[in-house]
């Protein structure tokens, strides 16, 4: 007769529950970048600082979209403005994002093929990642201080 210990079954259950919890169970990123609304609903800037790169900025944008704006994991975050002068904080550098492709000045490039982090800094305005895709960069980041 086969016997199963309860301890491995409980451990397996815990692992499965965490896996199924999705982005809501993700660790809050320790990336100290400011996020400032730009005025239009669902639009905001991530202010560059402390040596943060594209992966850090997308991580913070996804975290803000999810936790503050209530975006679902399958919702898309659109690049509204490439790295450049901030609209909200003079003298600072920022990247603009929106949850609404209708707010883009350029023709939306929704769901363009995504080729990985090497091209992340070169994505054209209108490119997008799902919230879940962008949150993956939170798992890969190097601490910035």
VOPAGU-2260 file (C-alpha; in pm, 1 decimal, decimal comma):
REM VOPAGU-2260
SITE   aa  ch    i         X         Y         Z
SITE  UNK   A    0       0,0       0,0       0,0
SITE  UNK   A    1     132,7     345,7     -93,0
SITE  UNK   A    2     128,2     617,4     167,6
SITE  UNK   A    3     168,1     985,8      99,4
SITE  UNK   A    4     303,3    1227,7     349,4
SITE  UNK   A    5      97,0    1541,7     400,5
SITE  UNK   A    6     407,2    1765,2     405,9
SITE  UNK   A    7     496,8    1728,9      31,7
SITE  UNK   A    8     129,6    1766,0     -60,7
SITE  UNK   A    9     105,6    2090,0     137,5
SITE  UNK   A   10     425,0    2222,3     -18,9
SITE  UNK   A   11     296,2    2139,5    -367,1
SITE  UNK   A   12     -33,6    2311,5    -288,2
SITE  UNK   A   13     147,8    2625,4    -172,2
SITE  UNK   A   14     360,5    2635,3    -487,3
SITE  UNK   A   15      56,2    2590,9    -710,0
SITE  UNK   A   16    -137,0    2865,2    -529,3
SITE  UNK   A   17     152,4    3110,2    -574,9
SITE  UNK   A   18     186,7    3018,6    -941,0
SITE  UNK   A   19    -183,6    3068,8   -1003,5
SITE  UNK   A   20    -193,2    3397,6    -813,3
SITE  UNK   A   21     -21,9    3569,0   -1106,5
SITE  UNK   A   22     106,7    3923,9   -1106,0
SITE  UNK   A   23     -92,5    4017,3    -795,2
SITE  UNK   A   24     146,4    3803,0    -591,1
SITE  UNK   A   25     454,0    3955,8    -752,6
SITE  UNK   A   26     710,9    4119,9    -532,7
SITE  UNK   A   27     684,7    4497,2    -533,8
SITE  UNK   A   28     991,7    4623,0    -718,8
SITE  UNK   A   29    1258,4    4802,7    -520,7
SITE  UNK   A   30    1323,7    5055,2    -795,5
SITE  UNK   A   31    1296,9    5408,6    -657,2
SITE  UNK   A   32    1169,1    5593,2    -964,4
SITE  UNK   A   33     896,0    5857,4    -960,4
SITE  UNK   A   34     578,1    5805,9   -1161,4
SITE  UNK   A   35     381,0    6120,7   -1243,8
SITE  UNK   A   36      39,2    6141,9   -1416,3
SITE  UNK   A   37      49,8    6349,3   -1735,8
SITE  UNK   A   38    -311,7    6465,8   -1724,8
SITE  UNK   A   39    -491,9    6226,3   -1956,9
SITE  UNK   A   40    -659,1    5926,1   -1788,8
SITE  UNK   A   41    -425,7    5625,5   -1780,0
SITE  UNK   A   42    -124,9    5825,8   -1897,8
SITE  UNK   A   43     189,6    5881,5   -1693,6
SITE  UNK   A   44     563,9    5936,9   -1702,9
SITE  UNK   A   45     835,0    5733,9   -1536,2
SITE  UNK   A   46    1107,0    5978,5   -1434,9
SITE  UNK   A   47    1454,7    5846,0   -1504,2
SITE  UNK   A   48    1703,1    5847,0   -1215,4
SITE  UNK   A   49    1977,3    5653,1   -1040,8
SITE  UNK   A   50    2112,3    5480,4   -1351,6
SITE  UNK   A   51    1783,1    5307,6   -1433,4
SITE  UNK   A   52    1767,3    5147,1   -1774,0
SITE  UNK   A   53    1480,2    5043,1   -2001,6
SITE  UNK   A   54    1403,3    4724,5   -1805,8
SITE  UNK   A   55    1374,5    4921,3   -1480,3
SITE  UNK   A   56    1147,9    5178,5   -1643,5
SITE  UNK   A   57     913,6    4917,4   -1797,6
SITE  UNK   A   58     900,9    4735,6   -1462,7
SITE  UNK   A   59     798,1    5052,8   -1278,5
SITE  UNK   A   60     544,9    5138,4   -1551,6
SITE  UNK   A   61     385,8    4793,3   -1525,1
SITE  UNK   A   62     379,3    4806,6   -1145,3
SITE  UNK   A   63     208,9    5149,2   -1157,4
SITE  UNK   A   64     -39,9    5034,8   -1422,1
SITE  UNK   A   65    -129,3    4728,3   -1217,3
SITE  UNK   A   66    -127,8    4855,6    -857,9
SITE  UNK   A   67    -232,2    5219,5    -903,3
SITE  UNK   A   68    -441,3    5220,1   -1221,4
SITE  UNK   A   69    -593,0    4872,3   -1175,2
SITE  UNK   A   70    -479,1    4733,0   -1510,6
SITE  UNK   A   71    -522,6    4359,6   -1563,6
SITE  UNK   A   72    -228,1    4139,8   -1658,9
SITE  UNK   A   73    -349,2    4117,3   -2018,4
SITE  UNK   A   74    -396,5    4494,6   -2056,4
SITE  UNK   A   75    -133,9    4663,5   -2268,8
SITE  UNK   A   76      98,2    4947,3   -2175,2
SITE  UNK   A   77     179,3    5168,1   -2474,4
SITE  UNK   A   78     496,2    5368,7   -2516,5
SITE  UNK   A   79     360,5    5723,5   -2552,2
SITE  UNK   A   80     690,3    5914,6   -2551,8
SITE  UNK   A   81    1043,8    5785,9   -2587,1
SITE  UNK   A   82    1314,0    5884,7   -2342,1
SITE  UNK   A   83    1343,2    6263,2   -2343,0
SITE  UNK   A   84    1263,3    6579,7   -2148,7
SITE  UNK   A   85     992,6    6528,5   -1887,6
SITE  UNK   A   86     657,2    6700,2   -1943,2
SITE  UNK   A   87     588,5    6712,5   -1570,0
SITE  UNK   A   88     929,9    6772,7   -1408,8
SITE  UNK   A   89    1141,2    7034,5   -1588,5
SITE  UNK   A   90    1508,0    6948,9   -1614,1
SITE  UNK   A   91    1446,5    6574,9   -1573,1
SITE  UNK   A   92    1439,1    6291,2   -1825,1
SITE  UNK   A   93    1134,2    6065,7   -1854,3
SITE  UNK   A   94     957,1    5800,4   -2059,5
SITE  UNK   A   95     583,7    5840,5   -2127,8
SITE  UNK   A   96     328,3    5558,7   -2111,8
SITE  UNK   A   97     -44,4    5518,8   -2158,3
SITE  UNK   A   98    -301,2    5243,5   -2119,6
SITE  UNK   A   99    -506,1    5394,8   -2401,1
SITE  UNK   A  100    -369,8    5374,6   -2757,3
SITE  UNK   A  101    -620,8    5643,2   -2861,1
SITE  UNK   A  102    -409,5    5896,9   -2668,2
SITE  UNK   A  103    -100,2    5840,6   -2880,3
SITE  UNK   A  104       7,5    6118,2   -3116,9
SITE  UNK   A  105     148,5    5866,3   -3361,5
SITE  UNK   A  106     -36,6    5580,4   -3526,4
SITE  UNK   A  107     -51,9    5303,8   -3264,8
SITE  UNK   A  108     180,8    5013,4   -3327,1
SITE  UNK   A  109     -19,5    4785,3   -3099,8
SITE  UNK   A  110     116,2    4438,2   -3043,5
SITE  UNK   A  111     425,6    4481,5   -3258,4
SITE  UNK   A  112     652,0    4179,5   -3231,1
SITE  UNK   A  113     868,9    4210,3   -2923,4
SITE  UNK   A  114    1228,7    4100,2   -2977,6
SITE  UNK   A  115    1369,1    4116,0   -2626,6
SITE  UNK   A  116    1556,1    4349,0   -2396,4
SITE  UNK   A  117    1825,9    4440,6   -2649,1
SITE  UNK   A  118    1568,7    4633,3   -2853,7
SITE  UNK   A  119    1373,3    4761,6   -2554,3
SITE  UNK   A  120    1537,3    5105,5   -2568,6
SITE  UNK   A  121    1466,0    5135,1   -2941,6
SITE  UNK   A  122    1094,1    5057,7   -2940,4
SITE  UNK   A  123     899,7    5315,6   -3143,4
SITE  UNK   A  124     618,0    5524,0   -2995,0
SITE  UNK   A  125     302,3    5314,7   -3005,3
SITE  UNK   A  126     478,3    4988,1   -2924,1
SITE  UNK   A  127     332,3    4799,0   -2633,3
SITE  UNK   A  128     383,1    4522,0   -2382,3
SITE  UNK   A  129     118,6    4351,0   -2175,5
SITE  UNK   A  130     131,2    4430,4   -1805,2
SITE  UNK   A  131     247,2    4073,1   -1736,2
SITE  UNK   A  132     526,7    4096,9   -1996,5
SITE  UNK   A  133     653,1    4424,3   -1850,7
SITE  UNK   A  134     630,6    4291,2   -1494,2
SITE  UNK   A  135     879,4    4019,0   -1590,4
SITE  UNK   A  136    1146,9    4288,8   -1596,4
SITE  UNK   A  137    1088,7    4334,0   -1222,4
SITE  UNK   A  138    1226,4    3982,5   -1170,1
SITE  UNK   A  139    1540,3    4056,6   -1371,3
SITE  UNK   A  140    1640,8    4400,1   -1249,2
SITE  UNK   A  141    1958,8    4499,4   -1073,0
SITE  UNK   A  142    1906,8    4718,6    -767,8
SITE  UNK   A  143    1952,9    5087,5    -842,4
SITE  UNK   A  144    2045,6    5339,5    -574,7
